[in-house]
Amino acid sequence: MTPSYPTRRAPLTTMADGTIKQVNPFTGTEVWTVPGRGNRPLSVPAAATTPLADIDVDHHCAFCPGNLLLTPPEKARMVRHGGTAGDGGGGQLRDGDDWRIITGLLPHQLHDTTAEFRRVPNLFEIVSYDYWRANYGFTMDADTSARMAAYISDDDGREHVRRTVETRLRASGAPDADATADLTEPELIERAGGFFAGGHDIIIARNHFAPGATDTGQLASSGTFTPEEHAALIRFTVAATADLYGRNRYTPYVAVFQNWLKPAGASFDHLHKQLVAIDERGVQADTEIAQLRANPNMYNELAVDYAGYHNLTIAENDHAICFAGIGHRYPTLEIYSKSATPEPWLQSDEEVRAMSDLIHACHAAAGPEVPCNEEWHHKPIDLDMPMPWRVVIKWRVSTLAGFEGGTKIYLNTISPQSIRDRMVAAMYRLRDDGVIARDLRIATECRLERNSLRYNPFLTGR
């Protein structure tokens, strides 16, 4: 007899022996959690530490606040009102609550304010400025061109750009790396375009180490911020995303992500996010868009509501919700915006803050020693259908091996239920201690309204 196989499997199935089989409803990824394999620690503590009294904490790595000229020229910074030495020496200011964004600084102005977060170009772009020029005829906008000219006209700025060009050439093994001192200004401008108009940026947090740290193993992570500080980071990142879209008309999508610790792909253990403008929506987005056209309500039905029916919801507030993800290669948390506005940069401050509070709570509950990837997903700017803004946090606590490669069935040592239990217990404690937002509703406190994601116009009548 020919065996029959279901054409569509349930996202979550528990077998008689306790094996949990998962199928991601959007990607089709199959994941098993086998009993007895999950009793292992999540954290990856530093192998060796040094007392902070013995090191210069402001110069520990290239991202530290004492090394502002070791990165390419800064595009923007986020500072606190009242917590700075000045107001930026004439840089452009944009106000917002207790924080502001400053742009247009020259090297001698970098220490006039204290940057809590900096936005700088990536020295080694995934999609380079030359890629956009060669394939699309991209040219930088007038404001960026004027900023580059002003920077290179400044003696310190020109030397900074020259040394940055030299650093990149040396790292790539270019034979002319030692000849940068002889470059004319037009030649320097030709080589430096990516440091001003490139589409791969890094958002760098101020401190390498957590407040009150005593040794190098106590790192500053997303979870060691206060909720207010984390909200500033998220708002700054959202603004940078909108800026990249606005300056390159050939970009249909800006990928936003954060790699925390080396097992998650981080080059530095100094907290930073990355934004990359790309000329494709990406395979995952294309797959989901095809499904979305068939079922515009799928993010409610297959994600948030399904998680609620299976008691996987972890926490929520009025504008966002978090649950344990199903069918991921790694233990995963998913945070969805409930907003009817798909674009993060068009959402209200309250809606963005709600997302930030849940993201922050997830990082704080996991702890700074858990390697993770934070991935942002939002509606591509040229898409004619709404998609909710959502953030996925993947704990990189396992290594893919031969079984996964041969079967494409992935072993996840922690079940969604176990993820929920770990996070709920930690969030209760952190909320009581005032570490995370106090207005979060946790576990059974959640309202679990059906179709709570308001992106779907068929539900809202828009």
C-alpha positions in Angstrom: 0.0 0.0 0.0 1.3 3.4 -0.9 1.7 5.6 2.2 -0.1 8.9 2.2 1.3 12.1 3.7 -0.5 15.2 4.7 -0.1 18.1 2.4 -0.2 20.5 5.4 0.9 19.6 8.9 -0.1 21.3 12.1 2.5 23.8 13.4 2.7 22.0 16.7 2.3 18.3 17.5 3.2 16.5 20.7 3.9 12.8 20.3 3.1 10.1 22.9 6.7 9.9 24.1 6.9 13.7 24.6 8.7 14.5 21.4 7.5 17.9 20.1 7.3 18.3 16.4 7.1 21.8 15.0 6.6 23.2 11.5 7.0 26.9 10.9 3.7 28.1 9.3 5.5 30.6 7.1 8.8 28.9 6.1 7.9 25.2 6.4 11.0 24.6 8.6 10.6 21.4 10.6 12.0 21.3 14.1 11.9 18.5 16.7 12.4 18.9 20.5 13.4 15.5 21.9 12.8 14.7 25.6 16.0 14.8 27.7 18.1 17.0 25.4 17.1 20.3 26.8 18.7 20.2 30.2 21.7 22.3 29.3 22.6 25.9 30.2 21.8 28.7 27.7 24.5 31.2 28.7 28.0 31.3 27.3 30.1 33.0 30.1 33.3 34.6 29.2 36.2 32.1 29.3 38.6 34.5 31.0 38.0 37.9 32.5 40.1 40.9 33.5 39.3 43.4 36.3 38.1 46.6 34.8 40.5 48.5 37.1 43.3 47.0 35.0 42.1 48.2 31.6 41.1 51.5 29.8 37.4 50.9 29.4 37.0 53.9 27.0 39.5 52.3 24.6 38.8 48.6 24.9 37.6 48.1 21.3 37.1 50.2 18.1 33.5 50.9 19.1 34.4 52.4 22.5 33.8 56.1 23.3 37.5 56.9 23.4 38.0 55.6 19.8 35.5 57.8 17.9 37.9 58.2 15.0 38.5 54.5 14.5 35.2 54.2 12.8 34.2 55.8 9.5 32.8 59.4 9.7 29.7 59.5 12.0 26.4 60.0 10.3 24.3 60.8 13.4 24.3 60.4 17.1 21.6 60.2 19.9 22.3 62.3 23.0 20.3 63.1 26.2 19.0 66.5 26.9 21.0 68.1 29.7 23.6 65.4 29.8 26.1 66.9 27.4 28.9 69.3 27.4 27.3 71.4 24.6 24.8 71.1 21.8 26.9 69.8 19.0 28.7 72.8 17.8 26.1 73.7 15.1 25.1 70.2 14.1 21.5 69.7 13.0 19.3 68.8 16.0 16.0 67.0 16.1 14.2 67.1 19.4 12.1 64.3 21.0 11.3 64.0 24.7 14.6 63.7 26.6 16.6 62.6 23.6 17.8 64.3 20.4 19.5 63.3 17.2 22.5 65.3 16.1 23.9 65.2 12.6 26.7 66.9 10.6 29.5 66.9 13.2 33.1 67.4 12.3 35.9 65.6 14.1 36.6 68.6 16.5 32.9 68.6 17.5 32.7 64.9 18.5 33.4 65.5 22.1 31.1 68.5 22.6 28.3 66.0 23.3 28.1 62.6 24.8 26.8 60.1 22.3 24.6 57.4 23.9 24.3 55.8 20.5 26.2 56.5 17.3 25.3 55.7 13.7 28.4 55.1 11.5 29.0 53.4 8.2 30.2 49.8 8.2 33.9 49.7 7.1 33.2 46.6 5.1 29.7 46.9 3.5 27.7 43.8 2.6 26.1 45.8 -0.3 28.7 48.4 -1.2 28.3 52.0 -2.4 30.1 50.9 -5.6 27.5 48.2 -6.1 24.7 50.7 -6.2 26.7 53.0 -8.5 27.7 50.3 -11.0 24.4 48.5 -11.1 21.9 51.3 -10.8 23.7 54.5 -11.6 23.1 55.7 -8.0 24.4 59.1 -7.0 24.4 60.6 -3.5 21.8 63.2 -2.7 22.8 66.9 -2.4 22.7 67.0 1.4 25.1 64.0 1.6 27.4 65.4 -1.0 27.6 68.7 0.9 28.3 66.9 4.2 31.1 64.9 2.5 32.6 68.1 1.0 32.5 69.9 4.3 34.1 67.0 6.1 36.9 66.6 3.6 37.5 70.3 3.5 38.2 70.2 7.3 41.8 69.3 7.9 41.0 66.8 10.7 38.1 65.4 8.6 40.3 64.9 5.6 42.9 63.1 7.6 40.3 60.9 9.2 38.9 59.9 5.9 42.4 59.2 4.5 43.2 57.0 7.4 39.9 55.2 7.1 40.5 54.6 3.4 44.0 53.3 4.3 42.5 50.9 6.9 40.1 49.4 4.5 42.7 49.0 1.8 45.1 47.3 4.2 42.5 44.9 5.5 41.7 43.9 1.9 45.3 43.4 1.0 45.4 46.2 -1.6 48.9 47.0 -2.9 48.3 50.7 -2.8 47.4 50.9 0.9 50.5 52.9 1.7 49.9 55.5 -1.0 46.8 57.1 0.5 48.9 60.1 1.8 49.5 61.1 -1.8 45.8 61.0 -2.8 44.5 64.3 -4.2 41.2 65.6 -2.8 39.2 64.4 -5.8 40.8 61.0 -5.6 40.0 60.9 -1.8 36.4 61.8 -2.5 36.1 59.1 -5.2 37.3 56.4 -2.7 35.3 57.8 0.3 31.8 57.9 -1.1 30.7 54.8 0.8 31.6 56.4 4.1 28.9 59.1 3.5 26.4 57.7 1.1 26.7 53.9 1.7 23.7 51.8 2.7 25.2 49.7 5.4 25.3 51.4 8.8 26.0 50.4 12.4 24.3 51.7 15.5 26.8 51.6 18.3 25.9 51.8 22.0 28.1 54.1 24.2 29.4 51.6 26.8 31.2 48.3 26.3 30.5 47.2 29.9 27.4 47.2 32.0 26.8 49.8 34.7 28.6 48.8 37.8 30.7 46.1 36.0 33.9 45.1 37.8 35.4 42.8 35.1 35.4 42.3 31.3 32.8 39.5 31.5 30.1 41.9 32.5 29.1 43.4 29.2 26.5 46.0 28.4 23.7 44.3 26.4 20.2 45.3 25.3 18.8 44.0 28.5 21.2 46.0 30.8 19.7 49.3 29.5 16.8 50.9 31.3 13.5 50.8 29.4 14.0 54.5 28.5 17.5 54.0 27.2 16.4 51.0 25.1 13.5 53.0 23.7 16.0 55.6 22.5 18.0 52.9 20.8 14.9 51.6 19.0 13.7 55.0 18.0 17.2 55.9 16.7 17.3 52.7 14.7 13.8 53.3 13.2 14.9 56.8 12.2 18.0 55.4 10.5 15.9 52.8 8.6 13.7 55.6 7.3 16.7 57.7 6.3 18.3 54.8 4.3 15.0 54.4 2.4 14.8 58.1 1.8 18.3 58.5 0.4 18.3 55.6 -2.1 15.3 55.2 -4.4 16.6 51.9 -5.6 16.1 50.2 -2.2 13.0 48.1 -1.7 14.1 46.8 1.6 16.4 47.7 4.6 17.4 44.7 6.6 17.9 45.5 10.3 19.5 43.0 12.8 21.7 42.7 15.8 24.2 40.0 16.5 25.0 39.6 20.2 28.2 37.8 21.1 30.5 35.7 18.9 28.4 32.5 18.7 25.7 34.8 17.1 28.1 36.2 14.5 29.3 39.4 16.3 32.7 40.7 15.4 32.8 42.8 18.5 31.2 42.1 21.9 30.4 45.8 22.0 26.6 46.1 21.5 25.6 47.3 18.0 22.8 46.9 15.5 23.3 46.8 11.7 21.2 48.2 8.9 21.7 47.1 5.3 19.9 48.5 2.2 19.4 45.8 -0.3 17.9 45.6 -3.8 15.7 42.6 -3.1 13.0 41.9 -0.6 14.7 38.7 0.4 13.6 35.0 0.0 11.7 34.9 3.3 9.7 38.1 2.4 8.9 36.8 -1.1 7.6 33.5 0.3 5.5 35.2 3.0 4.1 37.7 0.5 2.8 34.9 -1.7 1.1 33.4 1.4 -0.2 36.8 2.4 -2.0 37.3 -0.9 -3.8 34.0 -0.3 -4.6 34.8 3.4 -4.3 38.5 4.3 -5.0 37.6 8.0 -2.3 35.0 8.3 -0.2 36.8 10.9 -3.2 36.8 13.2 -4.3 33.3 12.5 -1.0 31.4 12.2 1.2 33.5 14.6 -0.4 35.5 17.4 -3.7 33.7 17.7 -2.2 30.2 17.2 0.3 30.9 20.0 -2.5 32.1 22.2 -4.5 29.0 21.7 -1.5 26.9 22.7 -0.6 29.0 25.8 2.6 30.3 24.3 2.0 33.9 24.8 4.6 35.4 27.1 3.7 39.1 27.5 1.9 42.0 25.9 1.0 45.6 26.3 -1.6 47.8 24.4 0.4 48.0 21.2 2.6 44.8 21.0 2.6 41.2 21.9 5.3 38.5 22.5 5.2 34.7 22.3 7.4 31.7 22.0 8.0 31.0 18.3 7.2 27.7 16.5 9.4 26.0 13.9 12.7 27.8 14.3 16.1 26.3 14.2 17.0 28.0 17.4 14.9 28.8 20.5 13.0 31.9 19.4 10.9 34.8 20.7 8.6 36.7 18.4 7.4 40.3 19.1 4.6 41.7 16.9 3.4 45.2 16.7 -0.4 45.5 16.9 -0.4 48.8 15.1 -2.5 49.3 12.0 0.5 51.2 10.5 3.0 48.7 9.0 6.0 51.0 8.7 7.8 51.5 12.0 8.9 55.0 11.1 5.3 56.1 10.6 4.0 54.6 13.9 3.3 56.8 16.9 5.9 57.2 19.6 3.6 55.2 21.9 3.5 52.3 19.5 7.3 52.2 18.9 7.8 52.5 22.7 5.5 49.5 23.2 7.6 47.4 20.8 10.8 48.5 22.5 9.5 47.6 26.0 8.8 44.0 24.9 12.1 43.6 23.0 13.9 45.0 26.1 12.1 42.7 28.4 13.0 39.7 26.3 16.7 40.6 26.3 16.6 41.3 30.1 14.9 38.1 30.9 17.3 36.0 28.8 20.4 37.7 30.3 23.5 39.2 28.7 25.4 35.9 28.5 22.9 34.3 26.0 24.2 34.8 22.4 21.3 35.9 20.1 20.3 37.4 16.8 17.7 40.1 16.8 16.0 40.3 13.4 13.6 43.0 12.3 10.9 42.3 9.7 8.7 44.9 8.2 6.7 45.6 5.0 9.0 46.2 2.0 8.6 49.8 1.0 7.3 48.9 -2.5 4.8 46.3 -1.3 1.1 46.9 -2.0 -0.1 44.9 1.0 0.3 45.6 4.7 2.5 43.4 6.9 3.0 43.8 10.7 6.3 45.0 12.0 7.8 42.2 14.0 11.1 41.4 15.7 12.4 37.9 16.1 15.0 37.1 18.8 16.9 33.8 18.3 19.0 32.3 21.0 22.1 30.9 19.4 22.7 28.1 21.9 23.1 25.1 19.7 25.2 24.0 16.7 23.7 22.5 13.5 25.1 19.1 12.8 25.0 16.2 10.4 21.5 15.1 11.3 20.1 18.5 10.4 22.1 18.7 7.2 21.0 15.3 6.0 17.3 15.5 6.9 16.6 19.2 7.0 14.9 18.4 10.3 16.3 20.6 13.0 16.8 19.6 16.6 15.9 22.5 19.0 16.8 21.5 22.5 14.2 23.9 24.1 10.5 23.6 23.3 8.3 26.6 22.9 6.6 25.7 26.2 10.0 25.7 28.0 10.9 29.0 26.4 7.6 30.5 27.7 8.1 29.1 31.2 11.7 30.5 31.4 10.7 33.9 30.1 7.5 34.3 32.2 9.3 33.5 35.5 12.1 35.9 34.7 9.8 38.7 33.6 7.7 38.5 36.7 10.8 39.0 38.8 12.2 41.8 36.6 8.9 43.6 36.6 8.7 43.4 40.4 12.3 44.8 40.6 11.5 47.7 38.2 14.0 46.5 35.6 11.5 46.2 32.8 8.4 48.2 31.9 5.8 48.0 34.7 2.8 48.1 32.3 3.6 44.7 30.7 0.9 42.1 31.1 2.6 38.7 31.6 1.3 35.2 30.9 -2.3 34.9 32.3 -2.6 38.6 32.6 -2.6 38.9 28.8 -6.0 39.7 27.2 -5.4 37.5 24.1 -7.9 39.4 21.9 -8.5 37.6 18.7 -7.1 39.3 15.6 -5.2 41.8 17.8 -2.9 42.7 15.0 -4.6 45.6 13.3 -2.5 45.6 10.1 -5.3 43.7 8.2 -7.5 46.3 6.5 -10.3 43.7 6.1 -10.6 43.7 9.9 -10.4 47.5 10.5 -12.4 48.7 7.5 -9.6 50.8 6.2 
